[in-house]
């Protein structure tokens, strides 16, 4: 299942494709155009991770870690890149 992250400020859409599972067996998703991932991290839950910069870039806004399920939660996510923050809507889509 494909994931789409739609930036609410301008409608930009970023697509993440399923990738091989992580070391813990959880699903992972790789952005189509960059080395950026949606993956599960025990302390933070589901996150957006920039592998090139080795940096946490985003996470779900409204769902606490202990209420997140086995897949990234749909809904509002917030990201940070430098001095900028963005709000996204995560949704699963057909590939």
C-alpha positions as a Markdown table, in Angstrom:
| # | Residue | x | y | z |
|---|---|---|---|---|
| 1 | Unk | 0.0 | 0.0 | 0.0 |
| 2 | Unk | 1.3 | 3.4 | -1.0 |
| 3 | Unk | 1.4 | 6.3 | 1.5 |
| 4 | Unk | 0.7 | 9.9 | 0.4 |
| 5 | Unk | 1.7 | 12.9 | 2.5 |
| 6 | Unk | -0.2 | 16.0 | 1.3 |
| 7 | Unk | 1.2 | 19.3 | 2.5 |
| 8 | Unk | -1.8 | 21.4 | 3.5 |
| 9 | Unk | -0.2 | 24.8 | 2.8 |
| 10 | Unk | 0.3 | 24.2 | -0.9 |
| 11 | Unk | -1.1 | 20.8 | -1.8 |
| 12 | Unk | 2.3 | 19.2 | -2.6 |
| 13 | Unk | 2.2 | 15.4 | -2.4 |
| 14 | Unk | 5.0 | 13.1 | -1.4 |
| 15 | Unk | 4.7 | 9.4 | -2.1 |
| 16 | Unk | 6.2 | 6.7 | 0.0 |
| 17 | Unk | 6.5 | 3.1 | -1.3 |
| 18 | Unk | 6.7 | 0.0 | 0.9 |
| 19 | Unk | 10.2 | -1.1 | 1.5 |
| 20 | Unk | 11.7 | -4.2 | 3.3 |
| 21 | Unk | 10.8 | -4.4 | 7.0 |
| 22 | Unk | 13.1 | -2.9 | 9.6 |
| 23 | Unk | 15.2 | -4.9 | 12.0 |
| 24 | Unk | 12.3 | -5.2 | 14.4 |
| 25 | Unk | 10.0 | -6.5 | 11.6 |
| 26 | Unk | 7.9 | -3.4 | 11.4 |
| 27 | Unk | 6.9 | -2.0 | 7.9 |
| 28 | Unk | 8.9 | 0.8 | 6.4 |
| 29 | Unk | 8.1 | 3.2 | 3.6 |
| 30 | Unk | 10.7 | 5.0 | 1.4 |
| 31 | Unk | 9.9 | 8.4 | -0.3 |
| 32 | Unk | 9.9 | 8.0 | -4.1 |
| 33 | Unk | 12.3 | 10.9 | -4.8 |
| 34 | Unk | 14.6 | 11.0 | -1.7 |
| 35 | Unk | 16.3 | 9.0 | 1.0 |
| 36 | Unk | 13.5 | 9.8 | 3.4 |
| 37 | Unk | 11.6 | 7.1 | 5.3 |
| 38 | Unk | 8.5 | 6.6 | 7.3 |
| 39 | Unk | 9.4 | 4.0 | 10.0 |
| 40 | Unk | 8.7 | 3.0 | 13.5 |
| 41 | Unk | 11.1 | 4.1 | 16.3 |
| 42 | Unk | 10.3 | 2.7 | 19.8 |
| 43 | Unk | 10.7 | 6.0 | 21.7 |
| 44 | Unk | 8.8 | 8.2 | 19.2 |
| 45 | Unk | 6.5 | 5.8 | 17.4 |
| 46 | Unk | 6.0 | 6.4 | 13.7 |
| 47 | Unk | 8.3 | 9.1 | 12.3 |
| 48 | Unk | 9.6 | 10.6 | 9.1 |
| 49 | Unk | 13.4 | 10.0 | 9.1 |
| 50 | Unk | 15.8 | 11.7 | 6.7 |
| 51 | Unk | 18.6 | 9.1 | 6.3 |
| 52 | Unk | 21.0 | 11.5 | 4.6 |
| 53 | Unk | 20.8 | 14.0 | 7.4 |
| 54 | Unk | 20.3 | 11.4 | 10.1 |
| 55 | Unk | 17.4 | 13.5 | 11.4 |
| 56 | Unk | 13.9 | 13.2 | 12.6 |
| 57 | Unk | 11.8 | 15.2 | 10.2 |
| 58 | Unk | 8.2 | 14.6 | 11.2 |
| 59 | Unk | 5.7 | 12.7 | 13.3 |
| 60 | Unk | 1.9 | 12.3 | 13.9 |
| 61 | Unk | 0.5 | 15.3 | 15.7 |
| 62 | Unk | -2.7 | 13.9 | 17.4 |
| 63 | Unk | -2.0 | 10.3 | 18.2 |
| 64 | Unk | 0.2 | 9.4 | 21.2 |
| 65 | Unk | 2.9 | 6.8 | 20.8 |
| 66 | Unk | 1.1 | 4.3 | 23.0 |
| 67 | Unk | -2.0 | 4.5 | 20.8 |
| 68 | Unk | -0.3 | 4.1 | 17.4 |
| 69 | Unk | -0.8 | 0.8 | 15.7 |
| 70 | Unk | 1.2 | -1.5 | 13.5 |
| 71 | Unk | 1.1 | 0.9 | 10.5 |
| 72 | Unk | 1.6 | 4.7 | 10.3 |
| 73 | Unk | -1.5 | 6.5 | 11.5 |
| 74 | Unk | -3.6 | 8.3 | 8.9 |
| 75 | Unk | -4.3 | 12.0 | 9.7 |
| 76 | Unk | -2.3 | 15.0 | 10.7 |
| 77 | Unk | 1.5 | 14.9 | 10.8 |
| 78 | Unk | 3.8 | 17.8 | 11.5 |
| 79 | Unk | 7.3 | 18.2 | 10.1 |
| 80 | Unk | 10.3 | 20.4 | 10.7 |
| 81 | Unk | 13.1 | 21.3 | 8.3 |
| 82 | Unk | 15.5 | 24.0 | 9.6 |
| 83 | Unk | 13.4 | 26.9 | 10.7 |
| 84 | Unk | 10.3 | 25.8 | 8.9 |
| 85 | Unk | 7.4 | 23.6 | 10.0 |
| 86 | Unk | 4.7 | 22.1 | 7.8 |
| 87 | Unk | 1.4 | 20.3 | 8.4 |
| 88 | Unk | 0.6 | 17.2 | 6.3 |
| 89 | Unk | -2.2 | 14.8 | 5.9 |
| 90 | Unk | -1.1 | 11.2 | 5.7 |
| 91 | Unk | -3.3 | 8.8 | 3.8 |
| 92 | Unk | -3.0 | 5.3 | 2.3 |
| 93 | Unk | -3.5 | 5.0 | -1.4 |
| 94 | Unk | -3.6 | 2.3 | -4.0 |
| 95 | Unk | -0.2 | 1.9 | -5.7 |
